[in-house]
Amino acid sequence: MKKLQRFSLQSILTSVAMASLLFTTTAAKAEAPQAQGLWKYTGLTSSKGQDMPLTGIFLISDGKFLQQAVFNGEPYAEQESMAHTGSYTGTAKGIKLQAGQTLGMAPFTESSLSDAGATEHDLAVTREDDSLVLVFGSGTRQTFDRVSAADSAEIYSLENGMLAFVDDYFILVQGDAESAVTGYGTYRKDGDSLTLNVIRWSEAANDIAQNLRDVTLSARFDGKFLELADGRTFPVTH
């Protein structure tokens, strides 16, 4: 069963990863009004029809997107995760994503961290009130409920990812095939100090991956650098 899920996850990562890449300087081209907003996952069905329950977030705003999710299951420490950032444009049938990286983490496996790299894909979008359905070209189906319109989203580009603050939520996706830190939750800010109330968090380095949930982490952010409590620092590139 573990091998089956691992195979399915790689298929999902390929689809989602291939579902991203196309920077544009024209605001009109970036519009995808049906999909824009902050969304939480309600389900994922692979192209082979396998239900893969997960907990995660997807921000689509101002021509950029961030996604982070950890698959549900116990023990939680062994669950796989995925994260992506990139740009998007509106299309006749929905939205085209272009990802700068496509991260997959799998604790306690030989390949604890993978990055499928820059990929792109066209998605069909169906929106009904505050519910969203994204269907990838492979047939993978993802469903969401809207958290907010994300009108006030602040998105910062990092060296290998992005950091976003939207309403009371933060989303962090930073990494490549060597190391990665990803997560989301709610936050409080006091000057440059951040209190991160983590809903889901997954990171990997040196062939070791770990998942966190329902924990509180400290960080600092001054608009130029994000510094985690353990000293890891990620500069804002633009």
N, C-alpha and C positions, 0 to 999 in steps of 0.2 A: 504494500500500500504506500509505503514511503517512496519507493522508486516511482510509482505511478504519479504521486503528487509532484515529485521533483521534475518528472518529464513534463507534466502539465504546466508547472510554473515556468519552465523554460519556454514553453509555447506561448504562455501569456506574456512573458517578458519580451519575446521576439515581436509579438503583435503590438504590445503597448509601446515598446521601444521603437518599432518600425512605424509607430503612430506618432512620429514627431520630427520637425525640422523645417523651417522656412522663415527666416527673419525678413521683416518688411518695415519700411519707413513710412508707409502710407497708412494712416489711421483707418481709413475706410476699409482697406484690405484686411485689417486685423479684426474687424467686427465679426462677431458670431453671437448675436444677442440671445439666442436660445440657450447657449451653453455657458454664457458668462455668469460668474458667481462663485461662491464658496460652497462646495458640495461634500457631503459625507456619504461614504459607501453604504449601500443597503444590500448589495449582492454582486456576484461575479460568476458567470457561466463560461467555461472554456469553449473553444471551437469544437471540441469533441462531446460537448454536452455535460461536462462534469461541473457540478456546483462546488464552488470554492469560497466558502464564507470568509469574510475578512473584515477588519476594522481599519478605516483609513479616511483620507481627506484628499480633495482635488480642488485646487484653485485655478480658475480660468479668468484672467483679468488683464485688460490693457495690453493685449498682444503677447502675454507671457502665461505660462502655466507651471504649477508645482504639484506633484502627486507623491503621497507616501502612504503605505499600508502594510500591515502585518496580518498574515493569515491567522484565522481563529483555530484554536485547538489546544490541547494539553498534552504534555507539559508545554507551557508557553515559551519556555527558554529554547525549545527546539523548533519553533515555528519559523517559516520562511517569510521574507519580506521583499518589497520592491519599492523603488523610488525613482522619480524622473523629474527633470526640469527642461524647459525649452520655450519655443515660441509657437504661435498658432495664427492661422488665417481662416476666415470664413469661406465656405464653398457652397455650391448649389445645393448639396445634400446635407451639409452640416459643418464640419470643421476639419482642418488639416493641421496636425500637430507635427512639430519638428523638435526632437529631443536632443539636447547636448550630451546627455549620458543616460544610460538605462541600467540602473543598479539592481542587483539581486543578491540577497544575503540568505545564507542557509547554515545556521549554527550546527556544529557537530557533524559536518560533512567535509569531504576532501576539498570541495570547491565552496568555501565559506563565503566568498565574495566574487561576484562577476560583474562585468560592465560590457553590455552589448554595443556600447558606443553610440554615435549619432545615427538616428534612424528617423523615418517619417512614415506616415500613414494617413489615409482619409477615413474619417469616421462619419457614420450616419447618426444624426441627432434627432431624438424625439423628446419633446418637452410637453408636460401636462401639469399646469399649475406649478407646484414646487417639487415635482418629480422629473428626473432626467434619465434618459437611456442613451448610452453610447454603444454603437455596434461597430466593431473593427472589421476590416476587410476579410480577416481570417474567419469571422463569425463569432469571435469572442464578444460577449455581451456584459456590460457593466451598468449597474443601476445606482441611483443616488437620490438623496433628499437634500433640498437646498437649506443651507445654514444661514446665508445672507446674500445680498446682491453684490457684496464686495466692492461697493462704490469707493470706499476709502482705503483700498489695499495699498500698502507700501511694499514694493518688491525691490530687493537689492541683489545685484549680480555678485557672486563670489567667484573665486578662481575656477572651481569645478562644480558650480551649482548655483543655488539661489537661497535667499532668506526672505521670508515674507511675514508681515504683520497685517492682519486684517480683522477689524473689529476687536474682539478679545482673544483672537487666535494667533499663534505663530506656526510657521512651517519652515523646517530646515532640511535642505537636501544639499549635501556637499560630499564629493568623493569621486573616485575613479577605481580602476581595477586593483590599486594598491591599498587604499584605505577609504572608508566612508563613514559619515555620520548623518543620520536621517531621523526625523521625528516631527511630531506635531502635538499641540495641546493648547491650553489657554495660558495667558501670561499676565503679569503685573509689572509695571515699569516705575522706577523711582530714580529719576535722573538717568544715569547710565546703567544702573543696576536692574537686572531682570530676574524675576522669579518665574520659572517655567514649570507649569503644572502639566506634566507629560501624560498624554493619553496613550500614545504609542511611540516607541523609540527603538531604532535598530542601528547598530554600528558594527564595523568590522575593521580589523587590521592584523597583520602578521598571522594570517590564516586562522584567526579567531573571531567569531561573530557573537554578539550578545544582544538580547532584547530586554527592554525595560517597559514597564507600564505602571500607571497610577503612582508615579513618584514625583517629587519636587526637586528641581535642579536650579542651581544659581548660574548666572552668566552676566556678562557686561557687553553693552553695545553702545557705541558713540557715533554711529553712522559711518565710521571708517573701518572698524574692526569688530568682529564678534569674538569674544573670549569666553571659553567655557571654564568652569570652576577648576578643572584639572590642568589649566594652562594652555590647552590647545587654542590657537588663534587663527581666525579666517578673515583675511582682508577683503573689504568691498572693492571690487574692480571698477564698477560704474553703476 
